[in-house]
């Protein structure tokens, strides 16, 4: 639980960085204790990443819960976090029946069968990202979810997140592409993952200063998982 709640993480260097950042100054002041909640297993983070592609967060979490309930034992209304063995035991057809897209189901089963996902805790973040990006169906956003929520790493941001696309579009006052959000996060360096969280929370709560005349409304004050 200490890992899940990120209780042992010192993010004070990030907060000091935010003091002089025009986008996150107000958000960091109001939400300075904010940390990204994590999941107990890397396998669940991978499942979350694949469930969250191209759909709104509420549907993604409902799909994730449905798959967890179908794969792990329960104690009253609670279920154990899924391990790679639990997910690898499912067939892509079974996952498709539960609502996961066929290609993503195949990716999930293959990775859980081939990789010891928990050993990624001992692998450098750039090496983890390079390995996962070789998989069909996993892009920068999905890798960011695995690193941030499964491994507890803050170096990889949520590149391509729908909320960040909307934020950048509002800042630039133009239509932007998903990959352009990497430039938005680049300024935060090793804190790009945590910066993603603060930017989304700040945008959702109206704390990010936007150019005068911007018509784009911020998304609801919650993280949206929407890009591959």
C-alpha contacts under 8 A as a table, 3 or more apart, distances in Angstrom:
res1	aa1	res2	aa2	distance
1	X	4	X	4.85
1	X	5	X	6.02
1	X	40	X	7.80
2	X	5	X	5.27
2	X	6	X	5.80
2	X	7	X	5.27
2	X	8	X	6.78
3	X	6	X	4.90
3	X	7	X	6.68
3	X	8	X	7.37
3	X	38	X	7.16
3	X	40	X	7.58
3	X	152	X	7.71
4	X	7	X	7.98
4	X	37	X	5.75
4	X	38	X	4.45
4	X	39	X	5.65
4	X	40	X	6.13
5	X	35	X	7.56
5	X	36	X	7.57
5	X	37	X	5.38
5	X	38	X	6.54
6	X	9	X	5.50
6	X	35	X	6.66
6	X	36	X	7.26
6	X	37	X	6.81
6	X	38	X	7.41
6	X	152	X	7.70
10	X	13	X	7.68
11	X	14	X	5.34
11	X	15	X	6.55
12	X	15	X	4.94
12	X	16	X	6.20
13	X	16	X	5.09
13	X	17	X	6.26
14	X	17	X	4.97
14	X	18	X	6.28
14	X	191	X	6.55
15	X	18	X	4.98
15	X	19	X	6.52
15	X	28	X	6.31
15	X	32	X	6.95
16	X	19	X	5.32
16	X	20	X	7.65
17	X	20	X	6.15
17	X	21	X	6.70
18	X	21	X	4.75
18	X	22	X	7.86
18	X	24	X	5.55
18	X	25	X	5.16
18	X	28	X	6.38
19	X	24	X	7.66
19	X	25	X	5.13
19	X	28	X	7.63
20	X	25	X	6.54
21	X	24	X	5.59
21	X	25	X	5.46
22	X	25	X	5.71
22	X	209	X	7.67
23	X	26	X	7.60
23	X	199	X	7.71
23	X	208	X	5.45
23	X	209	X	6.37
24	X	27	X	5.15
24	X	28	X	5.83
24	X	198	X	7.12
24	X	199	X	6.76
24	X	202	X	7.28
24	X	207	X	7.99
24	X	208	X	6.75
25	X	28	X	5.47
25	X	29	X	6.31
26	X	29	X	5.17
26	X	30	X	6.32
26	X	202	X	7.96
26	X	207	X	6.17
26	X	208	X	7.46
27	X	30	X	5.25
27	X	31	X	5.80
27	X	32	X	7.64
27	X	198	X	6.72
27	X	199	X	7.83
27	X	201	X	7.63
27	X	202	X	5.23
27	X	207	X	5.96
27	X	208	X	7.41
28	X	31	X	5.15
28	X	32	X	4.84
28	X	198	X	7.24
29	X	32	X	5.53
31	X	34	X	5.37
34	X	198	X	7.88
35	X	194	X	7.37
36	X	148	X	7.51
36	X	149	X	7.13
36	X	194	X	7.01
36	X	197	X	6.88
37	X	149	X	6.69
38	X	148	X	7.34
38	X	149	X	4.20
38	X	150	X	6.09
38	X	152	X	6.92
39	X	42	X	7.37
39	X	44	X	6.57
39	X	45	X	6.35
39	X	81	X	7.89
39	X	149	X	5.86
39	X	150	X	5.77
40	X	44	X	7.39
40	X	81	X	6.47
40	X	150	X	7.07
41	X	44	X	5.37
41	X	45	X	6.67
41	X	81	X	6.73
41	X	82	X	7.04
41	X	83	X	6.51
41	X	118	X	7.04
41	X	150	X	6.07
42	X	45	X	4.98
42	X	46	X	6.24
42	X	83	X	7.94
42	X	117	X	5.92
42	X	118	X	5.89
42	X	146	X	6.74
42	X	149	X	7.97
42	X	150	X	4.44
42	X	151	X	6.57
43	X	46	X	5.10
43	X	47	X	6.20
43	X	82	X	6.58
43	X	83	X	5.67
43	X	84	X	5.23
43	X	87	X	7.77
43	X	112	X	7.15
43	X	117	X	6.40
43	X	118	X	7.71
43	X	150	X	7.66
44	X	47	X	4.86
44	X	48	X	6.02
44	X	81	X	6.82
44	X	82	X	5.85
44	X	83	X	7.14
44	X	150	X	7.33
45	X	48	X	4.96
45	X	49	X	6.13
45	X	145	X	6.63
45	X	146	X	5.07
45	X	149	X	6.03
45	X	150	X	4.87
46	X	49	X	5.07
46	X	50	X	6.27
46	X	108	X	7.36
46	X	142	X	7.63
46	X	145	X	7.63
46	X	146	X	5.69
46	X	150	X	7.64
47	X	50	X	5.25
47	X	51	X	6.05
47	X	64	X	6.93
47	X	108	X	6.91
48	X	51	X	5.09
48	X	52	X	6.00
48	X	60	X	7.59
48	X	61	X	7.56
48	X	64	X	6.19
48	X	145	X	7.75
49	X	52	X	5.26
49	X	53	X	6.63
49	X	141	X	7.89
49	X	142	X	4.91
49	X	143	X	7.73
49	X	145	X	5.86
49	X	146	X	6.81
50	X	53	X	5.73
50	X	104	X	6.09
50	X	108	X	7.55
50	X	138	X	7.75
50	X	142	X	6.96
51	X	60	X	5.28
51	X	61	X	7.53
51	X	63	X	6.54
51	X	64	X	6.21
51	X	100	X	6.63
52	X	55	X	5.93
52	X	56	X	7.24
52	X	57	X	6.62
52	X	60	X	4.82
52	X	61	X	7.53
52	X	225	X	5.11
52	X	226	X	6.05
52	X	227	X	7.62
53	X	60	X	7.91
53	X	142	X	7.72
53	X	225	X	6.45
53	X	226	X	5.11
53	X	227	X	5.12
53	X	228	X	5.03
54	X	225	X	7.27
54	X	226	X	4.27
54	X	227	X	5.11
54	X	228	X	6.66
55	X	59	X	6.67
55	X	60	X	6.36
55	X	225	X	6.88
55	X	226	X	5.26
55	X	227	X	8.00
56	X	59	X	5.70
56	X	60	X	6.26
56	X	224	X	6.21
56	X	225	X	6.13
56	X	226	X	6.00
57	X	60	X	4.96
57	X	61	X	6.10
57	X	223	X	7.17
57	X	224	X	5.00
57	X	225	X	5.28
57	X	226	X	7.34
58	X	61	X	5.35
58	X	62	X	6.24
59	X	62	X	5.09
59	X	63	X	6.17
60	X	63	X	5.15
60	X	64	X	6.19
60	X	225	X	7.60
61	X	64	X	4.94
61	X	65	X	6.11
62	X	65	X	5.18
62	X	66	X	6.18
63	X	66	X	5.06
63	X	67	X	6.34
63	X	98	X	7.56
63	X	99	X	6.67
63	X	100	X	7.39
64	X	67	X	5.29
64	X	68	X	6.19
65	X	68	X	5.03
65	X	69	X	6.06
66	X	69	X	5.25
66	X	70	X	6.31
66	X	98	X	7.02
67	X	70	X	5.05
67	X	71	X	6.28
67	X	95	X	7.42
67	X	98	X	6.60
68	X	71	X	5.24
68	X	72	X	5.97
68	X	79	X	7.28
68	X	81	X	7.21
68	X	82	X	6.31
69	X	72	X	5.86
69	X	73	X	7.50
69	X	74	X	7.63
69	X	79	X	6.53
71	X	82	X	6.95
71	X	86	X	5.92
71	X	87	X	6.87
71	X	90	X	7.96
72	X	79	X	6.14
72	X	80	X	5.84
72	X	81	X	7.11
72	X	82	X	6.09
72	X	86	X	6.94
73	X	79	X	5.84
73	X	80	X	6.31
74	X	77	X	6.48
74	X	78	X	5.38
74	X	79	X	4.29
74	X	80	X	6.55
75	X	78	X	5.23
75	X	79	X	6.28
82	X	86	X	5.91
82	X	87	X	6.86
83	X	86	X	5.24
83	X	87	X	6.62
84	X	87	X	5.27
84	X	88	X	5.90
84	X	112	X	4.91
84	X	113	X	7.28
84	X	116	X	7.54
84	X	117	X	6.98
85	X	88	X	5.07
85	X	89	X	6.12
85	X	112	X	6.86
85	X	113	X	7.37
86	X	89	X	5.44
86	X	90	X	7.21
87	X	90	X	5.54
87	X	108	X	7.51
87	X	109	X	6.34
87	X	112	X	6.54
88	X	91	X	7.55
88	X	108	X	7.61
88	X	109	X	4.80
88	X	110	X	7.21
88	X	112	X	5.11
88	X	113	X	5.23
89	X	109	X	7.69
90	X	94	X	6.26
90	X	95	X	6.87
90	X	109	X	7.00
91	X	94	X	5.14
91	X	95	X	6.45
91	X	109	X	7.05
92	X	95	X	5.07
92	X	96	X	6.01
92	X	102	X	6.47
92	X	105	X	4.95
92	X	106	X	5.21
92	X	109	X	6.74
93	X	96	X	4.90
93	X	97	X	6.19
93	X	102	X	7.30
93	X	105	X	7.84
94	X	97	X	5.01
94	X	98	X	6.43
95	X	98	X	4.97
95	X	99	X	6.46
95	X	100	X	5.60
95	X	101	X	7.93
95	X	102	X	7.66
95	X	105	X	5.86
96	X	99	X	5.10
96	X	100	X	4.83
96	X	101	X	5.82
96	X	102	X	5.52
96	X	105	X	6.58
97	X	100	X	7.31
100	X	104	X	6.72
100	X	105	X	5.96
101	X	104	X	5.36
101	X	105	X	6.01
102	X	105	X	5.01
102	X	106	X	6.23
103	X	106	X	5.17
103	X	107	X	6.31
103	X	137	X	7.16
104	X	107	X	4.98
104	X	108	X	6.12
104	X	137	X	6.28
105	X	108	X	5.14
105	X	109	X	6.26
106	X	109	X	5.31
106	X	110	X	6.04
107	X	110	X	5.19
107	X	111	X	6.06
107	X	135	X	7.44
107	X	136	X	7.21
107	X	137	X	6.92
108	X	111	X	5.40
108	X	112	X	6.09
109	X	112	X	5.24
109	X	113	X	6.03
110	X	113	X	5.11
110	X	114	X	6.03
111	X	114	X	5.14
111	X	115	X	5.55
112	X	115	X	5.68
112	X	116	X	7.18
112	X	117	X	7.06
113	X	116	X	7.99
116	X	119	X	5.64
116	X	120	X	7.43
117	X	120	X	5.52
118	X	121	X	5.98
119	X	122	X	5.65
119	X	123	X	7.19
120	X	123	X	4.98
120	X	124	X	7.96
120	X	128	X	6.73
120	X	151	X	7.59
121	X	151	X	5.98
123	X	127	X	6.60
123	X	128	X	6.38
124	X	127	X	5.30
124	X	128	X	6.26
125	X	128	X	5.02
125	X	129	X	6.14
125	X	147	X	7.38
125	X	153	X	7.42
125	X	155	X	7.45
125	X	156	X	7.94
126	X	129	X	5.09
126	X	130	X	6.12
127	X	130	X	5.07
127	X	131	X	6.17
128	X	131	X	5.23
128	X	132	X	6.24
129	X	132	X	5.27
129	X	133	X	5.95
129	X	143	X	6.10
130	X	133	X	5.27
130	X	134	X	6.58
131	X	134	X	5.55
131	X	135	X	7.47
132	X	135	X	5.53
132	X	138	X	6.65
132	X	143	X	6.70
133	X	136	X	7.58
133	X	138	X	5.79
133	X	139	X	5.89
133	X	140	X	7.23
133	X	143	X	7.24
134	X	138	X	7.72
135	X	138	X	5.73
137	X	228	X	7.30
138	X	141	X	7.89
138	X	142	X	5.72
138	X	143	X	6.88
138	X	228	X	6.36
139	X	142	X	5.45
139	X	143	X	6.29
139	X	228	X	5.15
140	X	143	X	5.10
140	X	144	X	6.08
140	X	158	X	7.08
140	X	159	X	5.71
140	X	160	X	7.23
140	X	228	X	6.93
141	X	144	X	5.01
141	X	145	X	6.40
141	X	157	X	7.47
141	X	158	X	4.81
141	X	159	X	4.91
141	X	160	X	5.66
141	X	161	X	6.47
141	X	227	X	6.22
141	X	228	X	5.49
142	X	145	X	5.13
142	X	146	X	6.39
142	X	158	X	7.67
142	X	227	X	7.88
142	X	228	X	5.87
143	X	146	X	5.14
143	X	147	X	6.13
143	X	156	X	7.60
144	X	147	X	5.16
144	X	148	X	5.84
144	X	156	X	5.13
144	X	157	X	5.31
144	X	158	X	4.98
144	X	159	X	7.17
144	X	193	X	7.01
145	X	148	X	5.19
145	X	149	X	5.59
145	X	150	X	7.20
145	X	158	X	6.73
146	X	149	X	5.58
146	X	150	X	4.85
146	X	151	X	6.50
147	X	150	X	5.60
147	X	151	X	4.86
147	X	152	X	6.10
147	X	153	X	5.21
147	X	154	X	7.28
147	X	156	X	6.57
148	X	151	X	5.98
148	X	152	X	4.91
148	X	153	X	4.93
148	X	154	X	5.78
148	X	156	X	7.04
148	X	157	X	7.84
148	X	193	X	6.20
148	X	194	X	7.91
149	X	152	X	5.60
149	X	153	X	7.72
153	X	156	X	7.09
153	X	193	X	7.36
154	X	157	X	7.19
154	X	190	X	6.30
154	X	191	X	5.12
154	X	192	X	6.10
154	X	193	X	4.34
154	X	194	X	5.60
155	X	189	X	6.90
155	X	190	X	4.30
155	X	191	X	5.33
155	X	192	X	5.39
155	X	193	X	5.59
156	X	190	X	7.54
156	X	191	X	7.69
156	X	192	X	5.68
156	X	193	X	4.97
157	X	182	X	7.67
157	X	185	X	6.60
157	X	191	X	7.88
157	X	192	X	4.59
157	X	193	X	3.81
157	X	194	X	7.31
157	X	195	X	7.37
157	X	196	X	5.81
158	X	161	X	5.70
158	X	192	X	7.98
158	X	193	X	6.37
158	X	196	X	5.97
159	X	164	X	7.80
159	X	178	X	7.02
159	X	179	X	6.55
159	X	181	X	5.56
159	X	182	X	5.41
159	X	185	X	7.76
160	X	164	X	6.86
160	X	165	X	6.45
160	X	177	X	7.99
160	X	178	X	4.26
160	X	179	X	5.83
160	X	180	X	7.74
160	X	181	X	6.01
160	X	182	X	7.65
160	X	226	X	7.80
160	X	227	X	5.38
160	X	228	X	7.16
161	X	164	X	5.26
161	X	165	X	6.22
161	X	178	X	7.26
161	X	181	X	7.99
161	X	224	X	7.00
161	X	225	X	6.10
161	X	226	X	5.70
161	X	227	X	5.32
162	X	165	X	4.99
162	X	166	X	6.27
162	X	178	X	7.79
162	X	224	X	6.48
162	X	225	X	6.75
162	X	226	X	5.22
162	X	227	X	6.27
163	X	166	X	5.15
163	X	167	X	6.15
163	X	200	X	6.25
163	X	218	X	7.99
163	X	219	X	6.53
163	X	223	X	7.41
163	X	224	X	6.12
164	X	167	X	4.87
164	X	168	X	5.99
164	X	181	X	6.47
164	X	196	X	7.67
164	X	199	X	7.49
164	X	200	X	6.67
165	X	168	X	5.24
165	X	169	X	6.03
165	X	176	X	6.63
165	X	177	X	7.07
165	X	178	X	6.01
165	X	180	X	7.96
165	X	181	X	6.33
166	X	169	X	5.00
166	X	170	X	6.16
166	X	216	X	7.57
166	X	218	X	7.47
167	X	170	X	5.10
167	X	171	X	6.24
167	X	203	X	6.86
167	X	218	X	7.31
168	X	171	X	4.96
168	X	172	X	5.98
168	X	176	X	7.06
168	X	181	X	6.86
168	X	184	X	7.32
169	X	172	X	5.16
169	X	173	X	5.42
169	X	174	X	5.29
169	X	175	X	5.51
169	X	176	X	5.56
170	X	173	X	4.90
170	X	174	X	7.05
170	X	210	X	6.66
170	X	211	X	7.50
170	X	214	X	5.95
170	X	215	X	7.50
170	X	216	X	5.84
171	X	210	X	5.69
171	X	211	X	6.15
171	X	214	X	7.75
173	X	211	X	7.88
173	X	214	X	6.44
176	X	180	X	6.64
177	X	180	X	5.53
177	X	181	X	7.63
178	X	181	X	5.91
178	X	227	X	7.70
179	X	182	X	5.81
180	X	183	X	5.62
180	X	184	X	7.13
181	X	184	X	4.95
181	X	185	X	6.42
182	X	185	X	5.20
182	X	186	X	5.94
183	X	186	X	5.02
183	X	187	X	7.31
184	X	187	X	6.62
185	X	188	X	5.72
185	X	189	X	7.43
185	X	192	X	5.41
185	X	195	X	7.11
185	X	196	X	7.12
186	X	189	X	5.57
186	X	192	X	6.73
187	X	192	X	7.82
188	X	191	X	5.32
188	X	192	X	5.07
188	X	195	X	6.74
189	X	192	X	5.60
190	X	193	X	7.83
191	X	194	X	5.46
191	X	195	X	5.93
192	X	195	X	4.92
192	X	196	X	6.14
193	X	196	X	5.18
193	X	197	X	6.82
194	X	197	X	5.15
194	X	198	X	6.38
195	X	198	X	5.03
195	X	199	X	5.90
196	X	199	X	5.18
196	X	200	X	6.18
197	X	200	X	5.28
197	X	201	X	6.19
197	X	223	X	7.48
198	X	201	X	5.09
198	X	202	X	5.81
199	X	202	X	5.06
199	X	203	X	5.89
199	X	208	X	7.56
200	X	203	X	5.13
200	X	204	X	6.01
200	X	221	X	7.57
200	X	222	X	7.29
200	X	223	X	6.28
201	X	204	X	5.11
201	X	205	X	6.17
201	X	221	X	5.89
201	X	222	X	6.50
201	X	223	X	7.22
202	X	205	X	5.16
202	X	206	X	6.07
202	X	207	X	4.81
202	X	208	X	5.61
203	X	206	X	5.16
203	X	207	X	5.89
203	X	208	X	5.34
203	X	218	X	5.81
203	X	219	X	7.26
203	X	221	X	7.54
204	X	207	X	7.71
204	X	218	X	5.39
204	X	219	X	5.31
204	X	220	X	5.24
204	X	221	X	3.96
204	X	222	X	6.74
205	X	218	X	7.79
205	X	220	X	7.83
205	X	221	X	5.74
206	X	209	X	7.83
206	X	218	X	6.95
210	X	214	X	6.70
211	X	214	X	5.78
219	X	222	X	7.79
